[in-house]
């Protein structure tokens, strides 16, 4: 495929070298020792100089939120699609604009303090790591990464390069999550043994075959750069700017879109580590003459994942975390009145313990004890500090922490620093590993269907079904 914009041989050479040095080669990540890179750039002003990779959609609102903190300047913008960047470029006319993030980092790294990554899931890790290896603080939209291996490497890289990190699941900094933690710490639930997480997503096409009709690449889009590390394919209409979420090459489905919001309260409350097993059931489409259609390139239309965790403490029971999407919902808790809303209607998290239960909606919002009459009755001691501000507090906290620097109290207290976001993302992606393993064909049979995958978290390996390990780490296309 020809690139949409020609560049000089010198530029090609520079980008190839940068590609190699920032670990985007198909062989996988390679973390360069920090002493090789030298000391990071320190801004002469009090404001953080931010470069935004991904200027449209969620990137647009992220960039606006950083600026709203009053302690950040938007110095550079980057987007492979000029159409998506129109409003942000208008809002920040002094920000220099690039299409290729590698070129921007290569030319401007001395003038950048921090980088925001809000691009399709398959490019999060390559772009974030490239910035981290230049000692830039990073804010990365959820899910943190596309693959389990990438999440582990970014968590490690945060300490290797001594940078301040935050994932973009803004509800993690909300008061709702902290109220749930306070109730649990007060012993109102006893030992939690079951958690239900559910969403009405997807609201984009899934469970379908890849379109057979080739589309025409818009002149404003560099599709080769958009594909990035993903396999080379023809452009198809409707893929951008949103429906890529339903294709495994680029997105992570309903789990990737919503679980970092909806599962995050469980991780904050219960301090969960790596799951020890995963199993699933999935819904697929039926086609005439009523045969079950399998579309391995696309996420399913609905799924139910069960992750099992060992909780710290010998007397604590194993915990089952159920994830349901595509409109599948758990049974209403018996303590919830028939006319009361469960979660926020379409999404929610329910905790069931030996002494009581509680629930919340997306982002940990609308926290309630069950029955809900207990919510106002049970005023407990505050055990976790609140983050100032509403949704913008998540952004402002990262900006302030980046200014304070790696190792500062502000940095160590971030709600979704990679030490927190990395293990959460790995658990989210374990669900997708189970889904993708569900219909693996071997010798005409489907050995992945219906089995429980046993997970060795520290070594990132399925121990009882080796074919599933192909989904732990993907190979990158050189672009």
C-alpha positions in Angstrom: 0.0 0.0 0.0 1.3 3.5 -0.9 1.4 6.1 1.8 -1.1 8.9 1.5 1.7 11.5 1.8 5.2 11.2 0.3 8.2 12.0 2.5 11.9 12.4 1.7 14.3 9.5 2.0 16.0 11.3 4.9 12.7 11.5 6.8 12.1 7.8 6.0 15.6 7.0 7.5 15.0 9.1 10.6 11.6 7.4 11.3 13.0 4.0 10.7 15.8 4.7 13.3 13.3 6.1 15.7 11.0 3.1 15.2 13.9 0.8 16.1 15.0 2.9 19.1 11.5 3.1 20.6 10.8 -0.6 20.5 8.1 -0.7 17.8 9.8 -3.5 15.9 7.7 -6.6 15.2 9.8 -8.6 17.7 8.2 -6.8 20.6 9.2 -4.4 23.4 12.7 -3.6 24.4 13.2 -1.3 27.4 16.4 0.8 26.9 18.3 1.3 30.2 17.5 4.8 31.5 21.1 5.9 31.8 21.5 5.6 28.1 18.8 8.2 27.5 20.1 10.8 30.0 18.2 13.2 32.1 14.7 14.2 31.0 13.7 17.7 30.0 12.6 20.0 32.8 10.3 22.8 31.8 11.5 26.3 32.7 7.9 27.4 33.6 5.4 26.1 36.1 3.2 24.8 33.3 3.4 21.3 31.9 4.1 21.3 28.2 1.8 18.6 26.8 1.8 16.9 23.4 -1.5 15.2 22.5 -1.4 12.1 20.3 -4.9 11.7 19.1 -6.6 15.1 18.8 -10.2 14.1 18.0 -12.9 12.3 19.9 -11.8 11.4 23.4 -8.5 13.0 22.7 -10.2 16.3 22.1 -11.9 16.2 25.5 -8.8 14.9 27.3 -6.7 17.8 25.9 -9.3 20.3 26.9 -9.4 18.9 30.4 -5.6 19.2 30.8 -5.7 22.8 29.7 -8.7 23.5 32.1 -6.4 22.5 35.0 -4.7 25.9 34.5 -1.3 24.3 34.9 -0.7 22.9 31.4 0.0 24.3 28.0 -1.0 22.3 24.9 2.3 22.6 22.9 1.9 20.0 20.2 -0.9 18.0 18.5 -0.7 14.8 16.5 -3.4 13.0 14.5 -3.3 10.7 11.5 -6.7 12.1 10.4 -6.9 15.9 9.8 -10.7 15.7 9.9 -10.6 14.6 13.6 -8.1 17.3 14.6 -10.1 20.3 13.3 -11.7 21.5 16.5 -8.6 20.9 18.7 -6.4 22.7 16.3 -8.8 25.6 16.3 -8.9 25.7 20.1 -5.1 25.6 20.4 -3.8 27.5 17.3 -0.3 27.8 18.7 0.2 24.1 19.1 2.4 22.7 16.3 0.7 19.9 14.4 2.1 16.6 13.2 0.6 13.5 11.6 3.3 11.0 12.7 3.9 10.7 16.4 7.4 9.4 15.8 8.3 12.5 13.8 6.8 14.7 16.5 8.8 13.0 19.3 11.9 12.9 17.3 11.9 16.6 16.5 10.2 18.1 19.6 11.2 15.9 22.5 13.3 18.7 24.1 10.2 20.9 24.2 7.8 18.3 25.6 7.2 17.4 29.3 4.4 15.0 28.9 2.3 13.1 26.3 -1.4 12.2 26.2 -2.3 9.1 24.2 -5.9 8.8 23.0 -5.8 6.7 19.9 -7.2 3.2 18.9 -6.3 0.5 21.4 -3.7 -1.2 19.3 -1.5 1.9 19.3 -1.6 2.8 23.0 1.4 0.9 24.1 3.8 1.7 21.2 3.0 5.4 21.5 3.2 5.5 25.3 6.4 3.6 25.4 8.0 5.8 22.8 7.2 8.8 25.0 8.3 7.1 28.2 11.7 6.1 26.7 12.2 9.9 26.2 11.4 10.4 29.9 8.1 12.0 29.2 5.2 11.6 31.7 2.2 9.8 30.0 -1.5 9.8 30.3 -3.0 6.9 28.3 -6.7 6.4 27.6 -8.4 3.2 28.7 -7.8 0.4 28.1 -4.2 0.9 28.9 -3.1 -1.5 26.2 -4.4 -4.0 23.6 -2.5 -7.0 24.9 -1.7 -8.4 28.4 2.1 -8.3 27.6 1.9 -4.7 26.7 0.3 -3.8 30.0 3.0 -5.6 32.0 5.7 -3.8 30.0 4.3 -0.3 30.4 3.9 -0.9 34.2 7.6 -1.9 34.3 8.6 1.0 32.1 7.0 3.6 34.3 9.7 2.8 37.0 12.5 2.2 34.5 12.1 5.7 33.1 10.9 7.3 36.3 7.8 9.0 34.7 4.4 9.9 36.2 1.6 7.9 34.7 -2.2 7.8 34.6 -4.8 5.8 32.7 -7.9 7.6 31.5 -10.6 5.9 33.5 -11.6 9.1 35.2 -14.1 7.5 37.6 -11.1 6.0 39.5 -10.6 9.5 41.0 -14.3 10.0 41.8 -15.9 10.2 45.3 -18.1 7.2 44.5 -15.2 4.7 44.4 -13.9 6.2 47.6 -17.2 5.8 49.4 -17.3 2.1 48.4 -13.8 1.7 49.9 -14.9 3.4 53.1 -17.9 1.1 53.5 -15.8 -2.0 52.9 -13.1 -0.9 55.2 -15.8 -0.3 57.9 -16.6 -4.0 57.7 -20.2 -3.5 56.4 -19.9 -6.2 53.8 -17.7 -8.7 55.6 -15.8 -10.8 53.1 -16.8 -10.2 49.5 -17.0 -13.4 47.6 -18.8 -12.4 44.4 -18.7 -9.3 42.2 -21.0 -8.7 39.1 -19.9 -6.2 36.5 -22.2 -5.5 33.5 -22.7 -3.2 30.6 -25.1 -2.5 27.8 -22.2 -2.1 25.3 -21.4 -2.7 22.5 -23.1 0.1 20.7 -21.0 -0.5 17.6 -21.0 -3.4 15.2 -19.6 -6.7 16.5 -20.1 -10.4 15.7 -19.9 -9.7 11.9 -17.6 -10.6 9.1 -15.0 -8.2 7.7 -16.5 -6.1 4.9 -15.8 -7.4 1.4 -16.1 -4.0 -0.3 -13.0 -1.9 -0.4 -13.5 1.7 0.5 -11.8 4.9 -0.8 -9.3 6.4 1.7 -10.2 10.0 2.5 -7.4 12.4 1.4 -7.2 13.8 5.0 -6.3 10.3 6.4 -3.0 8.6 6.4 -4.4 5.1 6.7 -1.0 3.4 6.9 -0.1 5.4 10.0 -3.6 4.7 11.4 -3.0 0.9 10.9 0.3 1.3 12.6 1.3 -2.0 14.2 -1.8 -3.8 13.0 -1.8 -6.1 9.9 -1.9 -4.5 6.5 -5.5 -4.4 5.2 -7.5 -2.5 2.7 -9.5 0.5 4.0 -13.2 -0.1 4.5 -16.0 2.4 4.9 -17.3 2.8 8.4 -14.2 1.6 10.3 -13.4 5.2 11.4 -13.7 7.1 13.6 -15.4 4.7 16.1 -16.3 1.3 14.8 -12.8 -0.1 15.0 -13.6 -1.1 18.6 -15.4 -4.2 17.4 -12.3 -5.7 15.5 -9.6 -7.6 17.3 -6.8 -6.1 15.2 -7.6 -2.6 16.6 -10.0 -2.7 19.5 -10.8 -4.8 22.6 -14.6 -4.8 22.3 -17.0 -4.1 25.1 -14.5 -5.3 27.7 -11.9 -2.8 26.6 -14.3 0.1 26.3 -16.1 -0.3 29.6 -14.4 -2.7 32.0 -11.7 -0.3 33.0 -14.6 1.9 34.3 -16.8 -0.8 35.7 -14.3 -3.3 37.1 -12.1 -0.5 38.6 -14.2 -0.1 41.7 -13.7 -3.8 42.5 -9.9 -3.5 42.2 -9.9 -0.3 44.4 -12.1 -1.9 47.1 -10.7 -5.4 47.2 -7.1 -4.8 46.1 -7.3 -7.7 43.6 -4.2 -9.0 42.0 -4.0 -11.3 38.9 -6.8 -13.8 38.4 -6.0 -17.5 38.7 -8.5 -18.6 36.1 -10.9 -17.4 33.4 -13.8 -19.0 31.6 -16.5 -17.6 29.3 -19.6 -18.1 27.2 -20.2 -16.0 24.1 -23.1 -15.2 21.8 -22.7 -15.4 18.1 -25.0 -14.6 15.2 -27.1 -17.2 13.4 -27.4 -17.0 9.6 -29.8 -18.7 7.2 -30.2 -21.6 7.0 -29.8 -21.1 10.7 -26.2 -22.1 11.1 -24.0 -20.5 13.7 -21.7 -18.0 12.1 -18.2 -17.6 13.5 -16.3 -14.4 12.8 -12.8 -14.7 14.3 -11.9 -11.1 13.3 -14.7 -9.6 15.3 -15.6 -9.4 19.0 -18.8 -11.2 19.9 -22.2 -9.6 20.2 -22.4 -10.6 23.9 -20.3 -12.5 26.5 -20.2 -13.6 30.1 -16.7 -13.9 31.6 -15.9 -15.4 35.0 -12.6 -14.5 36.6 -11.5 -16.2 39.8 -9.2 -14.4 42.2 -7.4 -15.6 45.3 -7.8 -13.0 48.1 -5.1 -12.1 50.5 -5.6 -13.7 53.9 -6.0 -17.5 54.5 -9.6 -17.3 55.7 -10.9 -15.2 52.8 -12.8 -17.1 50.2 -11.9 -17.2 46.5 -13.6 -14.4 44.7 -15.6 -14.8 41.5 -15.9 -11.7 39.3 -18.5 -12.0 36.6 -18.4 -9.7 33.6 -21.5 -9.5 31.3 -21.9 -7.4 28.2 -24.2 -7.1 25.2 -27.2 -6.4 27.5 -26.7 -9.5 29.7 -27.3 -8.5 33.3 -27.1 -10.3 36.6 -30.1 -11.2 38.7 -31.4 -8.2 40.7 -30.2 -8.4 44.3 -33.0 -9.5 46.6 -32.5 -6.4 48.8 -33.2 -4.0 45.8 -36.7 -2.8 45.6 -38.7 -3.7 42.4 -38.9 0.0 41.3 -35.3 0.9 42.2 -32.7 1.3 39.5 -29.9 -1.3 39.5 -26.5 0.4 38.9 -27.2 3.3 36.5 -29.6 1.3 34.4 -27.4 -0.1 31.6 -24.2 -0.5 33.6 -23.1 -1.3 37.1 -21.1 -3.2 39.7 -22.6 -5.3 42.5 -20.5 -6.5 45.5 -21.9 -9.4 47.5 -20.3 -10.2 50.9 -20.8 -12.4 53.9 -22.4 -9.5 55.9 -23.9 -7.3 53.2 -24.0 -6.0 49.6 -23.4 -2.7 47.8 -23.6 -1.5 44.2 -22.7 1.4 42.0 -23.0 2.6 38.4 -20.4 3.4 35.7 -17.3 5.1 37.0 -18.2 4.1 40.6 -21.0 6.7 40.6 -24.3 6.4 42.5 -22.8 4.2 45.3 -25.4 2.5 47.4 -25.5 0.0 50.2 -28.2 -2.7 49.9 -30.9 -2.3 50.8 -30.6 1.3 49.7 -32.1 2.6 53.0 -28.8 1.7 54.6 -26.9 4.2 52.5 -27.9 7.2 54.6 -28.0 5.3 57.8 -24.4 4.0 57.7 -22.1 7.0 58.0 -18.6 5.6 58.4 -15.1 7.0 58.9 -13.4 8.3 55.7 -10.4 6.0 55.1 -9.2 7.3 51.7 -8.6 10.9 50.7 -10.9 12.5 48.1 -9.5 13.9 44.8 -10.5 17.6 44.4 -12.7 18.4 41.4 -15.3 16.4 39.6 -14.3 14.4 36.5 -11.6 16.9 35.7 -9.9 16.1 39.0 -8.5 12.9 37.4 -6.7 15.1 34.8 -5.6 17.9 37.1 -4.2 15.4 39.5 -2.0 13.9 36.8 -0.8 17.4 35.6 0.1 18.4 39.2 1.8 15.1 39.8 3.9 15.4 36.6 5.0 18.8 37.7 5.9 17.5 41.2 7.8 14.6 39.5 8.3 10.9 39.8 8.4 9.6 43.3 6.5 12.6 44.7 3.5 12.1 47.0 1.3 13.5 44.3 2.6 10.9 41.8 2.3 8.0 44.3 -1.3 8.9 45.2 -2.7 9.0 41.6 -5.8 6.8 41.3 -4.8 5.1 38.1 -1.1 5.2 37.9 0.2 2.2 35.9 0.9 0.2 39.1 -2.8 0.2 39.5 -4.0 0.5 35.9 -1.6 -2.2 34.6 -2.9 -5.1 36.7 -6.5 -3.9 36.2 -6.0 -3.9 32.4 -4.4 -7.3 32.5 -7.5 -8.7 34.2 -9.8 -7.0 31.7 -7.8 -8.5 28.9 -7.9 -11.9 30.5 -11.5 -11.8 29.6 -10.7 -11.2 26.0 -8.1 -14.0 26.0 -10.9 -16.3 27.2 -13.2 -15.1 24.4 -10.6 -15.5 21.7 -9.7 -18.9 22.9 -13.3 -20.1 23.0 -13.6 -21.2 19.4 -10.0 -22.3 18.7 -10.2 -25.1 16.2 -7.8 -28.1 16.5 -8.1 -31.3 14.5 -11.7 -30.5 13.7 -12.7 -30.0 17.4 -13.0 -26.9 19.5 -11.0 -27.7 22.7 -11.1 -24.1 23.9 -14.9 -24.1 24.2 -16.3 -24.6 27.7 -12.9 -25.1 29.5 -11.5 -23.1 32.4 -8.2 -21.4 31.5 -5.7 -21.6 34.3 -3.6 -18.5 34.5 0.0 -18.1 35.9 -0.1 -14.3 36.4 3.5 -13.7 37.3 4.7 -15.5 34.2 1.8 -14.4 31.9 1.0 -17.9 30.8 -2.0 -20.2 30.4 -0.9 -23.5 31.9 -3.5 -25.9 30.7 -4.3 -24.8 27.1 -1.2 -23.6 25.3 -3.0 -22.5 22.2 -4.5 -19.7 24.2 -1.1 -18.1 24.8 -1.0 -16.7 21.3 -3.3 -13.9 22.5 -1.0 -12.8 25.4 1.3 -10.9 23.0 0.8 -10.1 19.3 3.4 -9.4 16.7 3.7 -5.8 15.4 3.8 -4.8 11.7 6.7 -2.5 10.8 5.2 0.6 9.3 
